[in-house]
Amino acid sequence: MPIKLEVIEPISEQHSCGSHSYDASESEGYEPKESEETKFLSTKQVEKLRKSQYAMVGSHSAVQICSWNKKAIKQEGVCYKQKFYGIECDRCAQMSPTVLWCNENCVFCWRPMEWMRNVNLEDVEVDEPGKIIQGTIAQRKKLLTGYGGLPSLNKNRFERAQLPSHWAVSLSGEPTLYPKICELIAEIKGLPDTKSVFLVTNAQKTDVFEKMSANPSYLPSQLYVSIDAPNEEHFNRINRASHKNGWQRLLDSLEIISRLDTRKVVRITLIKDLNDDTKYLRDWSEVIWKMKPEFLEIKSYMHIGDSRSRLGRENMPTFEQIEEWTKKFCEVSGYHYKDFSRPSRITLSVRPDLKEKNTKLEFARKELGIQGEGIDF
């Protein structure tokens, strides 16, 4: 199936970060106003997000209860992030401070990327981190309400799920486009119930990682970087960055991120017949070693959402193909194949110097009574 390409106009530089405080009790009684929700987005956009079971938070953020969150509450399993890292799946807040803002237009994205054209939140009045946190907690509680009467419900899990202990700052859009992403992370980390914060980024905003390097409070518990191409040619075809120098921006960010004092993950979305040719394994290795991540996740492209208009079902690898590619990559790169989750079609590899260490976060190892060394910061 041919891939539909679009011309993406380059955008200007952006900057980030300020300072604000937050009282967790403020989440009680939060009620978003329609004027807030449509401040930057059209009514049609908001309605489509709602139909996809997103809840709007303020004027540019959103939260969603993911399928694994629901399964965990109903005692039907947990996500790979709990298996690999020990996060509490039932207490996960999957959210985004930039629900329809992104500076890449990846062919495999399941979001309506034709709406992700406004990549500038620098010159407008954005919501404060405290308001986003308050709204996320309140709206997430509302989304969970319907599960209270299910016969398969684990009542203990349902009750404790009301306040998140893990925050996945990803969901939709590019979170580093939110000008106060550093403060948002710092304030989430300061909440009494928070045990972990994961940030997922395409690493186009190099200045954000420079700011993180100067202030440890800005660092997430784990920083994910999506790398979906082994070279610039593939990057331009797959990621289609809004910046003309997108590939160089990525490389510059990887150099800075490699020195950050936090757990780092490279996430590769493998797309059959697009970026899975094993003749580029050496290129993949060189790019990934620029960042030196502790962890490498290789995950199958999933033929869902709006990606179906750009890619075919045949572009979706099986778990067996993901595992085979992972093993070949490990042979070339030196990374060590550590774990997998078949339902999510994903593998976990670790840097060779860490192959004997446990991959779960420190709090999880303590709570589970796991002995031995972990990968702690």
C-alpha positions in Angstrom: 0.0 0.0 0.0 1.6 3.3 -1.0 2.4 5.8 1.8 0.7 9.2 1.5 3.3 12.0 1.9 2.5 15.6 2.7 4.6 18.7 2.5 5.3 20.0 6.0 6.2 23.6 6.4 9.3 24.3 8.7 8.7 26.1 12.0 10.7 28.4 14.1 12.6 27.8 17.3 10.7 27.5 20.6 11.7 27.8 24.3 10.4 26.5 27.6 10.0 26.5 31.3 8.9 28.7 34.3 7.9 28.0 38.0 4.6 27.4 39.8 3.1 25.5 42.8 0.2 23.1 43.2 -2.1 21.9 46.0 -3.4 18.4 45.3 -6.7 19.1 47.1 -7.6 21.5 44.3 -8.6 18.6 42.1 -11.9 18.3 44.0 -14.7 20.0 42.2 -12.7 20.7 39.0 -15.1 21.2 36.1 -13.7 22.2 32.7 -15.6 24.9 30.8 -16.5 24.5 27.2 -14.8 27.8 26.4 -11.6 26.4 27.8 -11.8 23.2 25.8 -12.3 25.1 22.5 -9.9 27.9 23.2 -7.4 26.4 20.7 -9.4 23.5 19.3 -12.5 23.4 17.2 -15.7 21.9 18.5 -15.3 19.1 15.9 -11.8 18.3 17.3 -13.0 18.2 20.9 -15.9 15.9 19.9 -13.7 13.5 18.1 -11.4 13.3 21.1 -14.3 12.6 23.4 -15.5 9.8 21.1 -12.1 8.3 21.4 -12.7 8.4 25.2 -10.3 11.3 25.9 -11.3 13.8 28.5 -10.2 17.4 27.9 -8.3 19.2 30.6 -8.2 22.9 30.2 -7.5 24.3 26.7 -4.7 22.0 25.4 -4.4 18.9 27.6 -6.2 15.6 27.9 -6.3 12.3 29.8 -7.5 8.8 28.9 -8.0 5.5 30.6 -5.9 3.1 28.5 -7.1 -0.5 27.8 -4.4 -2.0 30.2 -5.5 0.4 32.9 -9.0 -1.0 32.6 -7.8 -4.6 32.5 -5.7 -4.1 35.7 -8.8 -2.8 37.5 -10.8 -5.7 36.3 -8.0 -8.2 37.2 -7.4 -9.1 33.5 -3.7 -8.5 33.3 -1.3 -5.6 33.4 0.7 -3.7 30.7 4.3 -4.4 29.7 5.5 -1.3 31.6 4.5 -3.0 34.9 6.2 -6.2 33.8 9.4 -4.5 32.7 9.6 -1.6 35.1 7.2 -2.2 38.0 4.9 0.8 37.5 1.4 0.4 39.0 -0.8 -0.1 35.9 -4.1 0.4 37.8 -2.8 3.8 39.1 -1.5 5.1 35.8 -2.5 8.5 34.5 -2.0 8.5 30.8 -2.1 12.2 29.8 -0.8 14.8 27.4 -0.3 18.6 27.9 -0.4 19.0 24.1 -3.1 16.7 22.9 -3.2 17.9 19.3 0.2 19.6 18.9 3.1 17.8 17.3 6.2 18.8 15.3 6.4 15.4 13.5 3.8 13.8 11.3 4.8 10.1 11.5 3.2 7.8 8.9 2.5 5.2 11.6 0.7 7.6 14.0 -2.8 6.6 14.9 -3.8 10.2 15.7 -5.5 12.6 13.3 -2.2 14.3 12.3 -3.9 16.5 9.8 -5.0 18.5 12.9 -1.5 18.7 14.3 -0.4 21.7 12.4 -0.3 24.3 15.2 3.0 23.5 16.8 3.5 26.8 18.6 2.3 27.2 22.1 5.0 29.8 22.9 3.1 32.9 21.9 -0.2 32.1 23.6 -1.4 32.0 27.2 -1.1 28.3 28.2 -2.5 26.6 31.2 -0.3 26.4 34.3 1.1 23.1 35.4 -1.0 23.1 38.6 -4.2 23.5 36.6 -3.3 20.6 34.3 -2.5 18.3 37.2 -5.7 19.3 39.0 -7.8 18.7 35.9 -6.1 15.4 35.0 -6.8 13.9 38.4 -10.4 15.1 38.4 -11.2 14.1 34.8 -9.5 10.7 35.3 -11.7 10.1 38.3 -14.8 10.8 36.2 -13.6 8.4 33.5 -13.1 5.7 36.1 -16.6 6.1 37.5 -18.3 3.7 35.2 -16.2 0.7 36.3 -17.4 0.9 39.9 -20.2 -1.7 39.5 -18.5 -4.3 37.3 -18.7 -7.8 38.8 -15.0 -8.6 37.9 -13.8 -5.4 39.6 -11.0 -5.5 42.1 -12.5 -3.0 44.6 -9.2 -2.4 46.3 -7.5 -1.6 43.0 -10.4 0.6 41.9 -10.3 2.6 45.1 -6.5 3.2 45.0 -6.7 3.9 41.3 -8.5 7.2 42.1 -5.2 8.9 42.7 -2.4 8.1 40.2 1.0 6.9 41.4 2.4 6.7 37.9 2.1 9.5 35.2 2.7 8.6 31.6 3.2 12.0 29.9 2.6 10.8 26.3 -0.9 9.8 25.0 -1.1 12.2 22.0 1.0 15.0 20.6 4.6 16.0 21.5 4.7 17.0 25.3 7.9 19.1 25.0 5.9 21.6 22.9 4.2 22.6 26.2 6.4 25.6 27.3 6.3 24.6 31.0 6.9 20.9 30.6 9.9 21.1 33.0 7.7 22.6 35.7 4.9 20.1 35.0 7.3 17.2 35.6 8.7 18.8 38.8 5.2 19.4 40.2 4.0 15.9 39.4 7.1 14.5 41.1 6.2 16.6 44.2 2.8 15.0 44.7 2.6 12.7 47.7 1.2 9.8 45.7 3.6 10.0 42.8 6.1 7.1 42.5 7.1 7.5 38.9 6.8 9.8 35.9 7.6 8.7 32.3 8.0 11.3 29.5 7.8 10.2 25.9 9.3 12.5 23.3 10.5 12.7 19.7 13.5 14.7 20.9 13.1 17.6 18.5 13.2 20.2 21.2 16.9 20.1 22.1 16.6 23.1 24.4 14.2 21.2 26.7 16.9 18.6 27.4 19.5 21.3 28.0 17.2 22.7 30.7 16.7 19.3 32.2 20.4 18.8 32.4 20.7 22.0 34.5 18.0 21.0 37.1 17.5 17.5 38.4 13.9 18.3 39.5 13.0 18.6 35.9 14.0 15.0 35.1 11.3 12.3 34.7 11.9 8.9 36.3 12.3 7.5 32.9 12.8 9.4 29.6 11.6 7.7 26.4 12.9 8.8 23.0 11.1 7.6 19.9 13.6 6.7 17.2 11.9 5.2 14.2 14.6 5.6 11.5 18.3 4.4 11.2 19.3 7.4 9.0 18.2 10.7 7.6 16.6 9.3 4.5 14.3 7.0 6.5 13.6 9.7 9.0 12.4 12.1 6.4 10.1 9.4 4.9 8.8 8.1 8.3 8.8 10.9 10.8 8.3 13.9 8.5 9.4 16.5 11.0 8.1 20.0 10.7 11.7 21.3 11.0 13.9 21.0 7.9 16.8 20.0 10.1 14.8 17.4 12.1 17.3 14.6 11.8 20.1 16.9 13.1 17.9 18.1 15.9 17.4 14.5 17.0 21.1 13.7 16.9 21.9 16.9 18.9 19.3 15.9 21.5 20.6 12.4 21.8 24.0 13.7 22.8 22.6 15.8 25.6 20.1 13.1 26.8 23.0 10.6 27.0 24.4 12.6 29.9 21.1 13.0 31.8 21.0 11.4 35.2 17.8 9.4 34.7 16.7 6.1 33.2 16.6 6.4 29.4 14.7 4.3 26.9 14.8 4.2 23.1 11.5 3.1 21.6 11.6 1.8 18.1 8.3 1.3 16.3 9.1 -1.4 13.7 7.1 -1.2 10.5 7.3 -4.1 8.1 8.7 -3.2 4.7 9.5 0.4 5.8 12.2 0.4 8.5 12.8 -3.3 9.3 15.5 -4.1 6.6 18.3 -5.8 8.6 20.9 -4.3 6.3 20.6 -1.1 8.3 21.2 -2.7 11.7 24.7 -1.2 11.9 23.1 2.3 11.3 20.5 1.6 14.0 23.2 0.7 16.4 25.3 3.8 15.8 22.3 6.1 16.3 21.2 4.4 19.5 24.6 4.4 21.0 24.7 8.2 20.6 22.1 8.2 23.4 23.5 5.1 25.3 20.0 4.3 26.7 19.8 1.8 29.6 16.8 0.2 27.8 15.7 -0.5 24.3 12.1 -1.3 23.5 11.3 -2.6 20.0 7.5 -2.6 19.4 5.3 -3.5 16.4 3.5 -0.9 14.5 -0.2 -1.4 15.1 -2.7 -1.0 12.3 -5.2 1.2 14.2 -6.8 4.6 14.1 -5.8 7.1 11.4 -2.7 5.2 10.5 -4.9 2.9 8.5 -5.2 5.6 5.8 -1.4 5.6 5.3 -0.3 2.0 6.0 -1.7 -1.4 5.4 -2.3 -4.3 7.8 0.6 -6.1 6.1 2.9 -3.4 7.6 2.2 -4.7 11.1 4.9 -7.2 12.2 4.0 -10.3 14.3 5.6 -10.8 17.7 7.8 -13.5 16.2 9.2 -11.0 13.7 9.8 -8.4 16.4 11.7 -10.9 18.4 13.8 -12.1 15.5 14.7 -8.5 14.6 15.6 -7.8 18.2 18.0 -10.7 18.4 19.7 -9.7 15.2 20.0 -6.1 16.5 21.5 -7.4 19.8 24.1 -9.4 17.8 25.2 -6.2 16.0 24.9 -3.7 18.8 25.9 -5.6 21.9 22.6 -4.9 23.7 21.2 -7.8 25.7 17.8 -9.2 25.0 16.1 -9.2 28.5 12.3 -9.5 28.4 9.2 -9.4 26.2 5.4 -9.0 26.2 3.7 -11.0 23.5 0.3 -9.3 23.8 1.9 -5.9 23.2 4.3 -7.3 20.5 7.2 -5.7 22.3 10.7 -6.7 23.4 13.0 -5.2 26.1 16.8 -5.1 25.7 19.3 -3.6 28.0 22.7 -2.0 27.6 25.4 -4.8 27.9 26.9 -3.5 31.2 23.4 -3.8 32.8 22.4 -7.3 31.7 22.7 -8.8 35.2 20.7 -6.0 36.9 17.0 -5.9 37.6 15.0 -3.6 35.3 12.2 -2.6 37.7 12.2 0.8 39.4 13.6 1.0 42.9 10.3 1.5 44.6 8.8 -1.5 42.8 11.8 -3.8 43.8 11.4 -2.7 47.4 7.6 -3.3 47.5 8.0 -6.7 45.8 11.0 -7.7 47.9 13.2 -8.2 44.9 16.8 -8.8 45.9 19.9 -7.8 43.9 21.0 -4.7 42.1 18.7 -2.6 40.0 19.3 0.3 37.5 18.8 3.2 39.9 19.4 7.0 39.7 
